[in-house]
Amino acid sequence: MESTKKATPVHKNSSTGKPSKKNKKQKKSFANILKIALISMIVIGILGASVAYLYIMVVLRGIEPIDPDMISAALSENSVIVDSEGRVLEHIQNEGLRTVIHYDDMSKDLINAFVAVEDKTFFTHNGFNFVRLFGAVKDTLVTGKRLGGTSTITQQLARNVYLYETKSKRNLDRKIKEAYYAIELEKYLTKEQIIEGYLNLVYLGANTNGVEAAANVYFSKAASELDYIESALLAGIVKSPSYYTPMITKKKVDVTAEDFVLEDTDPLYTLVFNPNCVDRYLTSIYLMHENGKITDAEYEYAKTIDLKTVIKPGKTSQSEISSFFADMVKDEVVSDLKSEYGYTTAEANNLLYTGGLVIESTIDFDMQKTLESHYAKENFTSYYGESTAVAVRTFQKK
């Protein structure tokens, strides 16, 4: 029985049995198209790179060269007025509390926590985490969300020191300048110097700048004493200090039954626990565990911790006295610095606000707090009597 299938014809040269010229032309044509496409891609890539290079050169034209000393200049330290018992009466500040410390005065757990949460390849990269950057770009392209979360610790330090005025902007020009300064910082400073500067500058809520001030305000201890749980809690604040701060100051009249009170000795204000910090803390300890900074047992234990029992507010977390007496002390300090040491008014004021001075006064902290709390009462006149009210207000006014 004969087969009904027909053989597919193959065009061959009748004399040689080789593929016909038609097939050769088709293959050659396809190869030419591939070559043209490849050349076009290369040309477009070169043109794109050239345009990008020229744009970067324009952005960086006239940019100030890096000055590593600017980091030290940015680390201003608060002066304080203390009372007759050595207790802090007032922190003299422009932009929040800060106490500058060295790398060796920061606990290992603290450094591990911030590296795990903010920049896990910090000790190995040269200013950038390219894997993290490309991943963020990919997520942006897929989800349409704004590009973010790509900055390394070096980039964050560069932004806070050299681009302070524009650090809130999220545009390409600022990103290019940030990249330039990050690369330069890695050339001039060691990793220890970079993270030391970063941890002294980072804002951590509750009017605190740097880990030493935050450790004192949240836990009543030094940064050198922080354990991995306290460190994870601090590292979690960075993403959004106003939202993830572990405690909130409320006026007494605003405190509700749902609030967990942490500290209530101030006559006017109460410190309450902020539950928003819990989820971020759990993320922090998860990242510490994932990056090998804590053991399995430590991680399991950390997940069971009631954070309300961890927070021990320091004295500096309370509202500070702002009175005629403190103002008088500051005026006298400026006057003494000018007369005794030859400072100009501008130099004396700068030293007062950023020099970390400890100014001893004769005032009694408890007495002053009591006086001001009563003076702040709305029913002051009816409580003390008209003559007393007039006398005190006249005295305060003068």
C-alpha positions in Angstrom: 0.0 0.0 0.0 1.5 3.3 -1.0 1.8 6.2 1.5 -0.4 9.2 0.9 2.2 11.6 2.5 4.1 13.9 0.1 7.7 14.8 0.7 8.4 18.5 1.4 10.2 19.8 -1.6 13.8 21.1 -0.9 15.2 23.5 -3.4 18.6 22.3 -4.3 20.9 22.9 -7.1 20.3 20.1 -9.6 24.0 19.5 -10.2 25.4 19.8 -6.6 22.5 18.9 -4.3 23.2 22.1 -2.2 20.5 24.6 -0.9 19.4 27.1 -3.6 20.5 30.7 -3.9 17.0 31.7 -2.7 17.6 30.2 0.8 21.1 31.7 1.0 19.7 35.1 0.3 17.0 34.7 3.0 19.6 33.7 5.6 21.9 36.6 4.6 19.0 39.1 4.8 18.1 37.9 8.3 21.8 38.2 9.4 22.0 41.7 8.1 18.8 42.7 10.0 20.4 41.3 13.2 23.6 43.3 12.5 21.7 46.5 11.9 19.6 46.0 15.0 22.7 45.3 17.1 24.5 48.3 15.7 21.5 50.5 16.3 21.3 49.4 19.9 25.0 50.2 20.4 24.6 53.6 18.8 21.5 54.4 20.9 23.3 53.2 24.0 26.4 55.4 23.3 24.2 58.4 22.5 22.2 57.8 25.7 25.3 57.5 27.8 26.7 60.6 26.2 23.6 62.6 27.0 23.6 61.3 30.5 27.3 62.1 30.9 26.8 65.7 29.6 23.8 66.1 31.9 25.8 65.0 34.9 28.6 67.3 34.0 26.2 70.3 33.8 24.7 69.4 37.2 28.1 69.1 38.8 29.5 72.2 37.1 30.7 74.6 39.8 29.9 72.2 42.7 31.9 72.8 45.8 34.8 70.3 46.4 34.3 68.0 49.4 35.4 69.3 52.7 35.5 66.5 55.3 35.8 69.1 58.1 32.2 70.1 57.4 31.0 67.0 59.2 32.6 68.2 62.4 31.1 71.6 61.9 27.7 70.1 61.5 28.0 68.3 64.8 27.1 71.2 67.0 26.5 70.2 70.7 24.0 71.7 73.1 25.0 73.8 76.0 23.0 73.3 79.2 22.0 75.3 82.2 22.0 73.3 85.4 20.4 74.2 88.8 22.0 74.4 92.2 21.9 70.5 92.4 23.4 70.0 89.0 20.1 69.0 87.4 19.4 70.2 83.9 17.3 73.4 83.9 17.4 74.0 80.2 19.1 72.7 77.0 20.1 75.7 74.9 19.3 74.6 71.4 18.6 75.8 67.9 17.7 72.5 66.2 17.2 69.9 68.9 19.3 68.0 71.4 22.6 66.5 70.5 25.6 65.1 72.4 28.5 64.2 70.1 30.3 60.8 70.8 33.0 58.8 69.1 32.6 55.5 67.3 34.1 53.6 70.2 31.4 55.0 72.5 28.6 53.4 70.5 27.6 49.9 71.4 28.2 47.1 68.9 24.5 46.3 69.0 23.7 49.9 68.1 26.0 49.9 65.0 24.7 46.4 63.9 21.1 47.5 64.2 21.5 50.6 62.0 23.6 48.8 59.4 21.1 45.9 59.2 18.1 48.3 58.9 19.5 51.1 56.8 22.4 49.6 54.7 23.3 46.0 55.1 26.3 46.2 52.7 27.7 49.3 54.3 31.1 47.9 55.3 31.7 46.4 51.8 30.3 48.9 49.2 32.0 52.1 47.9 29.2 54.4 48.5 26.4 52.7 46.7 24.4 49.5 46.9 23.8 48.8 43.2 21.8 45.6 43.8 19.4 47.6 46.0 19.3 50.5 43.5 18.4 48.3 40.6 15.8 46.4 42.7 14.2 49.7 43.6 14.2 50.9 40.0 12.6 47.6 39.0 9.9 47.9 41.6 9.3 51.5 40.5 8.8 50.4 36.9 6.5 47.5 37.9 4.4 49.3 40.5 4.6 52.9 39.4 5.6 54.0 42.9 8.1 56.8 43.5 11.7 55.7 43.5 12.9 55.5 47.2 14.7 53.5 49.8 18.0 53.3 47.8 20.2 55.6 49.9 23.1 54.0 51.7 24.4 55.4 55.0 27.2 57.2 53.1 24.6 58.9 50.9 22.5 59.9 53.9 25.5 61.4 55.6 26.4 63.3 52.4 22.8 64.6 52.1 22.7 65.8 55.7 26.1 67.5 55.5 26.5 68.9 52.0 22.9 69.1 50.7 21.2 70.2 53.9 19.2 73.0 52.3 17.8 70.7 49.5 17.7 67.3 51.3 13.9 67.2 51.3 13.8 67.5 47.5 13.5 64.3 45.5 14.8 65.3 42.1 17.5 64.0 39.7 19.9 66.9 40.2 20.0 66.4 44.0 20.5 62.6 43.5 23.4 63.2 41.2 25.1 65.6 43.7 24.4 63.2 46.5 26.1 60.4 44.5 29.1 62.7 43.9 29.6 63.5 47.6 29.0 59.9 48.6 31.9 58.7 46.3 34.1 61.5 47.7 33.3 60.7 51.3 34.4 57.1 50.7 37.7 58.3 49.4 38.5 60.6 52.3 37.0 58.8 55.4 37.1 55.3 56.9 33.9 53.4 57.3 34.1 54.0 61.1 34.3 57.8 60.5 31.4 57.7 58.2 29.0 55.8 60.5 30.2 57.9 63.4 29.2 61.0 61.6 25.9 59.5 60.5 24.9 58.3 64.0 25.7 61.7 65.5 23.6 63.5 63.0 20.6 61.3 62.4 17.3 62.7 63.7 15.5 60.2 66.0 12.3 62.0 67.0 11.5 63.6 70.4 13.7 66.6 69.4 16.8 64.4 69.5 19.7 64.5 67.0 22.1 61.6 67.2 22.1 58.3 69.1 23.5 59.7 72.4 20.7 62.2 72.9 18.1 59.6 71.8 19.5 56.9 74.2 19.3 59.4 77.1 15.8 60.6 76.2 14.2 57.2 75.5 16.2 54.9 77.9 18.0 57.1 80.4 21.3 55.6 79.4 24.3 56.3 77.2 24.6 55.0 73.6 27.5 52.7 74.8 25.1 50.8 77.1 22.3 50.0 74.6 21.4 46.4 74.0 20.1 44.9 70.7 16.4 45.4 71.6 16.9 49.1 72.4 19.1 49.5 69.4 16.5 47.9 67.1 13.9 50.3 68.4 16.1 53.3 67.7 17.0 52.1 64.2 13.4 51.7 63.4 12.6 55.4 64.0 14.7 56.7 61.1 12.2 55.8 58.4 9.6 58.3 59.8 10.7 59.9 63.2 7.3 61.6 63.8 5.4 58.4 63.2 7.7 55.8 64.7 8.9 57.6 67.8 8.2 55.3 70.8 6.7 58.0 73.0 4.5 61.1 72.5 4.2 64.2 74.7 0.6 65.1 75.4 -1.1 67.9 77.5 -2.6 66.3 80.6 -6.1 67.3 79.4 -5.6 65.3 76.2 -4.5 62.0 77.8 -7.2 59.3 77.4 -7.9 55.9 79.1 -6.4 54.1 76.1 -3.0 55.8 76.6 -0.2 54.0 78.4 1.5 56.6 80.6 5.3 56.4 80.6 6.1 59.5 82.7 3.7 61.9 84.5 5.8 64.0 86.9 5.6 67.2 84.8 2.9 69.6 86.0 1.7 70.3 82.4 2.6 67.4 80.2 2.5 63.6 80.2 4.6 61.1 78.2 2.6 58.2 76.6 3.6 55.2 74.7 3.3 55.3 70.9 2.0 51.9 69.5 3.1 52.9 66.0 6.6 51.9 66.9 5.9 48.2 67.4 5.6 47.0 63.8 8.7 48.9 62.8 10.6 47.5 65.7 9.6 44.0 64.6 10.9 44.8 61.1 14.2 46.0 62.7 14.9 42.8 64.7 13.9 40.7 61.7 16.5 42.4 59.6 19.1 42.1 62.3 18.4 38.3 62.4 18.4 38.0 58.6 21.8 39.7 58.5 23.3 37.5 61.2 23.5 40.2 63.8 21.5 38.3 66.4 21.0 34.6 67.1 17.8 32.6 66.6 17.2 32.6 70.4 17.7 36.3 70.6 15.3 36.9 67.8 12.6 34.7 69.3 13.0 36.5 72.6 12.9 39.9 71.1 9.6 39.2 69.4 8.0 38.6 72.8 9.2 41.9 74.4 6.6 44.4 75.6 8.2 47.6 74.4 6.3 49.6 77.0 8.6 48.1 79.6 11.7 49.0 77.6 11.2 52.7 77.5 12.6 54.7 80.5 12.3 58.4 79.7 15.2 60.6 80.7 15.0 64.0 82.3 15.8 65.8 79.1 12.6 64.4 77.6 10.4 66.7 79.7 9.3 70.1 78.7 12.0 72.6 79.5 11.7 75.8 81.6 11.6 78.9 79.5 11.7 81.8 81.9 13.1 85.2 82.6 15.8 83.5 84.7 17.1 81.2 81.9 17.1 84.2 79.5 19.0 86.2 82.0 21.6 83.5 82.5 22.1 83.2 78.7 22.5 87.0 78.4 25.1 87.0 81.2 27.1 84.1 79.6 27.3 86.0 76.3 28.4 89.2 78.2 31.1 87.2 80.1 32.4 85.5 77.0 32.8 88.9 75.3 34.4 90.7 78.3 36.6 87.9 79.6 37.7 86.1 76.4 37.3 88.8 73.8 34.6 87.1 71.7 32.4 89.1 69.4 28.6 89.0 70.0 28.2 86.5 67.1 31.0 84.3 68.3 29.7 84.3 71.8 26.2 83.4 70.7 27.5 80.6 68.5 29.5 79.1 71.4 26.5 79.4 73.7 24.2 77.5 71.3 26.7 74.9 69.8 29.7 74.7 72.2 28.4 72.1 74.7 28.9 74.5 77.7 27.7 73.5 81.1 26.4 76.6 82.8 25.9 76.4 86.6 23.1 78.5 88.0 21.7 79.2 91.5 18.1 78.3 90.7 16.2 75.4 92.3 14.7 73.2 89.6 11.8 71.8 91.6 10.8 75.2 93.0 10.9 76.8 89.5 8.8 74.0 87.9 6.2 74.3 90.7 6.0 78.1 90.3 5.7 77.9 86.5 3.0 75.2 86.6 0.9 77.3 88.9 1.5 80.5 86.9 0.3 78.7 83.8 -3.1 77.9 85.4 -6.1 79.6 83.7 -7.7 80.3 87.0 -4.5 81.8 88.5 -6.3 85.0 89.7 -9.2 83.2 91.5 -6.8 80.6 92.9 -4.2 83.0 94.4 -6.1 86.2 94.7 -6.0 89.4 92.6 -3.2 91.1 94.5 -0.9 88.1 94.3 -1.7 87.6 90.6 -0.8 91.3 89.8 2.4 91.1 91.8 3.7 87.9 90.2 2.7 89.0 86.6 4.4 92.4 87.2 7.5 90.7 88.5 7.6 88.3 85.5 7.1 91.1 83.0 10.0 93.0 84.4 
